[in-house]
Amino acid sequence: MSGELLRQLIAGQQQIESLLSQLVTIAILSFVLTVIMPAITPIMKHYGWYNTLGWPE
């Protein structure tokens, strides 16, 4: 294989890796917002931690 082709392959792999890491980040964020937060909210309200910043509800 020529050096130019190798460089193109490495650049493509790095692009795929960065896209994959962005996808994983989005997946984790959506999981936290849709699964973990609704499960934790009643516990936080029970202990009075829900509105610690004083935001209007």
Protein Blocks (a to p, Z undefined) as FASTA:
>chain_A
ZZklmmmmmmmmmmmmmmmmmmmmmmmmmmmmmmmmmmmmmmmmmnopmmmnopaZZ
